[in-house]
Amino acid sequence: MKAVQLTEIGSPLADREVPIPTPSSNEVLVKVRAAGICRSDLHYRNGASPVGTLPLTLGHEVAGEVVDGVVAANDSKEMLGPGTRVCLHYLCTCGACAYCRSGREQFCRRAQMIGKHRDGGYAEFIAIPSRSAVPIPDPISFEHAAVMMCSTSTAVHALRKARLTAGETVAVVGTGGLGMSAVQLALAMGAIAVYALDIDSGRLETAAGYGAVPVRVPKDASPSAAARLLREATGGDGVDVAVELVGLPRTICTAIGALRPCGRAAIAGIGDEPTSLHVYREIIGAEREVIGVSDHTLGDIEYILALADQGRLRFDEVVTGTVPLDAGRINARLDEMAQFAGGVRLVISP
């Protein structure tokens, strides 16, 4: 089968022919129908985030169909027969440790992430534990289900970690795929107002269409200046919850500076640069909280699938196009992402 693999850190991804994976007794073989191109894949390619043994097939936002002849049950005891439409929780876990049993499987000592520690979905087929294969409700397309597996699920995990409650205000810092999901999720969870911060006017226009108040930040604005723009938009006090989805020092500082006293900042963006804070002035003095967000859980996925099935999440403007399973096209998209350019989310259709 064809796969697009990372063969050397710092080098472009490459087209390769590899064997179709053979699933073990607790796995299903899935024909990939859609795989999202995520900013994390850029981090893997450039070495900002470590990966497993190379060569490695990237791709952790995956949806497809269970292959004929493979029948298994996931943890919800749903039968995954041939032709079942599934999206894939990107963590392959043991299912038996204390973390797995308590719904915090992202900390399972044996966890492996597809597209990072084991082969992912930039391929025609993928093998994955049946517990990680979740049936897709009929109204949801493969393309939309795929991007939900990272951007939407991580966004809802961030909002849950921030303890968002109905009637609070939210700032979403960065309106890429995660940000567009975070805007919709915050409103679905009862936020009274959601403010979207970005340097890209086009993305802000899309976020406004989802119900956000757009706050355009000049590209050269300092974190304090960006936070001041947000506070001005809120009437001067700031927000209860800020979700940071970029991973740059300036956006992290902007998220914290956007908080009102006793506000909570959930940091989900991945970066490789250290962030400097004046702890007393920015955190202690206002009793703000800074909360780390790591991945998401199967419970988060089930929650967002239910919301999407009810028509409370939209993705037509989030998935801005598709590309074939081709290393050149995927590398070009990753190059765009390195410049914070291009559409919100492109999806590979093998």
C-alpha positions in Angstrom: 0.0 0.0 0.0 1.0 3.6 -0.3 2.0 5.6 2.8 3.5 9.1 3.3 6.3 8.8 5.9 8.8 10.8 7.9 12.1 9.3 7.1 14.5 11.9 8.5 14.0 14.7 11.0 14.2 18.1 9.2 13.6 16.5 5.7 10.4 16.5 3.7 7.9 13.6 4.0 8.3 10.9 1.4 6.0 8.6 -0.6 6.7 5.0 0.1 5.3 1.5 -0.6 4.9 -0.5 2.6 3.0 -3.7 3.6 -0.6 -3.5 4.6 -0.6 -3.9 8.4 -1.7 -7.1 10.0 -4.0 -6.5 12.9 -3.4 -8.4 16.2 -6.3 -10.2 18.0 -7.4 -7.0 19.8 -7.1 -4.7 16.7 -9.2 -3.8 13.7 -7.9 -3.0 10.2 -9.3 0.2 8.9 -9.3 1.5 5.3 -8.5 5.2 5.7 -11.0 7.5 4.1 -9.9 10.8 5.6 -6.8 12.0 7.5 -6.4 15.6 8.7 -3.1 17.5 8.3 -2.4 18.9 11.8 0.2 21.5 13.0 1.6 18.7 15.2 2.8 17.0 12.1 4.8 20.1 11.3 6.4 19.8 14.7 7.3 16.1 14.1 8.8 16.9 10.7 11.0 19.7 12.0 12.0 18.0 15.3 10.2 20.3 17.7 8.4 17.3 19.1 10.0 13.9 19.3 8.6 10.9 17.5 9.2 7.1 17.6 11.4 5.0 15.3 11.8 6.2 11.7 10.6 5.7 9.1 7.2 6.6 10.5 3.8 7.1 8.8 2.4 10.3 10.2 -1.3 11.2 10.6 -3.3 11.1 13.8 -6.7 12.6 12.7 -8.2 9.6 11.0 -11.5 8.2 9.9 -12.4 5.3 7.7 -14.1 1.9 7.4 -13.5 -1.4 9.1 -12.1 -3.8 6.5 -14.1 -6.8 5.4 -13.5 -9.9 7.4 -12.5 -8.1 10.7 -15.0 -8.1 13.5 -14.4 -6.9 17.0 -16.0 -5.0 19.9 -14.8 -1.8 21.4 -15.0 -0.8 25.1 -18.6 0.3 24.6 -19.4 -3.3 23.4 -20.4 -2.0 20.0 -19.7 -4.5 17.3 -17.3 -3.2 14.6 -18.2 -5.3 11.7 -17.1 -5.0 8.1 -18.0 -1.6 6.6 -18.5 0.1 10.0 -17.7 3.8 9.7 -15.3 4.7 12.5 -13.1 7.6 13.7 -10.0 6.8 15.6 -9.0 7.9 19.1 -5.3 8.5 18.4 -4.1 7.0 21.7 -3.5 3.2 21.8 -3.6 2.3 25.5 -3.6 -0.8 27.7 -7.1 -0.2 28.9 -6.3 -1.8 32.3 -4.1 0.6 34.3 -5.3 3.1 36.9 -5.1 5.9 34.4 -7.1 4.0 31.7 -9.7 2.9 34.3 -10.2 6.5 35.6 -10.7 8.0 32.1 -7.2 9.6 32.0 -5.8 7.3 29.4 -3.5 9.9 27.9 -1.2 9.2 30.9 -1.2 5.4 30.4 2.4 4.2 30.7 2.0 2.0 27.7 0.2 4.5 25.5 1.2 5.0 21.9 0.0 7.7 19.7 -0.7 6.9 16.0 1.4 9.1 13.7 3.9 9.7 16.5 4.9 6.5 18.2 3.4 4.0 15.8 2.3 4.3 12.1 -0.7 6.6 11.5 -3.2 7.5 8.9 -1.2 9.0 6.0 -1.7 5.7 4.4 -4.3 3.5 2.7 -4.8 1.3 5.7 -4.2 1.4 9.5 -4.4 -1.2 12.3 -5.6 0.0 15.7 -6.9 -1.4 18.9 -10.7 -1.9 18.7 -11.2 0.2 21.9 -9.8 3.2 19.9 -12.3 2.8 17.0 -15.5 4.8 17.6 -18.5 4.5 15.3 -19.4 7.7 13.4 -23.0 8.9 13.5 -24.6 8.9 10.1 -24.9 12.7 9.6 -21.1 13.2 10.1 -18.8 12.9 7.1 -15.4 11.1 7.2 -13.6 14.5 6.6 -15.4 16.1 9.5 -15.0 13.1 11.8 -11.2 13.0 11.1 -10.5 16.6 12.1 -12.6 16.1 15.2 -10.2 13.5 16.4 -7.6 16.1 17.3 -8.7 19.7 16.9 -12.2 19.4 18.3 -11.4 16.8 21.0 -8.4 18.7 22.3 -10.4 21.9 22.3 -13.2 20.4 24.4 -10.6 18.9 26.8 -9.1 22.3 27.2 -12.5 23.9 28.0 -13.3 21.1 30.4 -9.9 21.4 32.2 -10.6 25.1 32.5 -13.9 24.3 34.2 -15.9 26.5 31.9 -19.5 27.0 33.3 -22.6 28.5 31.8 -22.6 32.3 31.8 -18.8 32.8 31.7 -16.8 34.6 29.0 -14.1 32.9 26.9 -11.1 34.1 24.9 -9.9 31.7 22.1 -6.3 32.6 21.2 -5.6 31.3 17.7 -8.4 30.5 15.2 -7.0 27.5 13.3 -8.7 24.2 13.4 -8.6 24.0 17.2 -9.8 27.5 17.6 -12.8 27.2 15.3 -13.9 24.1 17.3 -13.2 25.9 20.6 -15.5 28.8 19.6 -18.4 26.5 18.8 -17.8 24.3 21.9 -17.6 27.2 24.3 -20.9 28.5 23.1 -22.5 25.0 23.2 -21.2 24.7 26.8 -23.0 27.9 27.8 -20.4 30.7 27.4 -22.2 34.0 27.4 -19.6 35.5 25.0 -16.6 34.2 23.1 -13.8 36.4 21.8 -11.5 35.1 19.0 -8.0 36.5 18.8 -5.9 36.2 15.7 -3.7 38.1 13.2 -5.6 36.6 10.2 -8.7 38.6 9.2 -10.1 35.8 7.1 -10.0 33.3 10.0 -11.6 35.9 12.3 -14.4 36.4 9.8 -15.0 32.6 9.9 -14.9 32.6 13.7 -17.4 35.5 13.7 -19.7 33.3 11.6 -19.7 30.8 14.4 -20.7 33.4 16.9 -17.4 34.8 18.2 -16.5 38.4 18.7 -13.4 38.9 16.5 -10.4 40.7 17.9 -7.7 41.3 15.3 -4.2 41.5 16.7 -1.5 43.2 14.7 1.3 40.8 13.7 3.9 42.8 15.6 1.8 43.5 18.7 3.4 42.7 22.1 1.5 40.2 24.4 0.5 43.1 26.6 -0.9 45.1 23.7 -2.8 42.0 22.4 -4.2 41.4 25.9 -5.2 45.1 26.1 -7.1 44.8 22.9 -9.0 41.8 24.3 -9.8 43.6 27.6 -11.0 46.7 25.6 -13.4 44.4 23.7 -14.8 43.0 26.9 -15.3 46.5 28.5 -12.0 46.5 30.4 -12.1 43.5 32.8 -11.0 40.6 30.7 -12.4 37.1 30.4 -13.1 34.2 32.8 -11.5 31.6 30.6 -8.7 31.8 28.0 -7.8 28.9 25.7 -4.4 29.1 24.1 -4.0 27.0 20.9 -0.9 28.3 19.2 2.1 27.4 21.4 4.1 30.6 21.0 5.5 32.5 24.1 3.6 35.7 23.0 0.3 33.9 22.6 0.7 32.1 25.9 1.4 35.5 27.6 -1.5 37.1 25.8 -3.9 34.4 27.0 -2.8 34.9 30.6 -3.0 38.7 30.3 -6.5 38.5 28.9 -7.9 37.0 32.1 -9.9 38.9 34.7 -8.9 38.3 38.4 -9.4 34.6 39.3 -9.6 33.7 35.6 -8.2 30.4 34.2 -5.9 29.9 31.2 -5.8 26.5 29.5 -2.6 26.1 27.5 -3.0 23.6 24.7 -0.7 24.9 22.0 2.6 23.0 21.4 5.8 24.9 21.0 9.5 24.5 21.7 10.4 28.0 23.1 10.5 28.8 26.8 8.0 31.4 28.1 8.9 34.1 30.6 6.3 35.4 33.0 6.3 37.9 35.8 4.7 35.4 38.2 3.6 37.9 40.9 2.1 40.5 38.5 0.5 38.1 36.0 -0.5 35.2 38.2 -0.3 35.5 41.9 -1.5 39.1 42.3 -4.7 38.4 40.4 -5.1 34.8 41.5 -5.1 33.5 38.0 -4.7 29.9 37.1 -2.5 28.4 34.4 -3.7 24.9 33.4 -1.8 22.5 31.2 -3.8 20.5 28.6 -2.5 17.2 27.3 -4.3 15.5 24.5 -7.9 14.4 25.3 -9.8 11.3 26.3 -12.3 8.8 24.7 -15.0 10.5 26.8 -14.2 13.8 25.1 -14.6 12.1 21.7 -17.9 10.6 22.6 -19.1 14.0 23.9 -18.2 15.9 20.7 -19.7 13.2 18.4 -23.0 13.6 20.3 -22.9 17.4 19.8 -22.1 17.0 16.1 -24.8 14.4 15.7 -27.3 17.0 17.1 -26.1 19.6 14.6 -24.5 21.8 17.3 -21.0 21.7 15.7 -20.3 22.8 12.1 -17.2 22.1 10.0 -18.0 23.2 6.5 -15.8 26.3 6.9 -13.2 24.5 9.0 -12.3 21.8 6.4 -11.3 24.1 3.6 -10.2 21.5 1.1 -8.8 18.0 0.4 -5.6 16.8 -1.1 -4.6 13.3 -2.3 -2.3 11.0 -0.5 0.8 12.6 -2.0 4.0 13.6 -0.1 4.5 16.7 -2.3 1.0 18.1 -1.6 1.3 17.3 2.2 4.7 18.9 2.5 3.4 22.0 0.7 0.6 22.3 3.3 3.0 21.8 6.2 5.2 24.6 4.7 2.2 26.9 4.6 1.4 26.1 8.3 5.0 27.0 9.2 4.2 30.5 7.9 0.7 30.5 9.6 -0.8 30.7 6.1 -3.4 28.8 4.1 -6.8 27.6 5.1 -8.0 26.3 8.4 -7.8 22.6 7.8 -6.9 20.4 4.8 -7.8 16.7 4.8 -6.1 13.9 2.9 -8.5 11.7 0.9 -6.5 8.5 0.0 
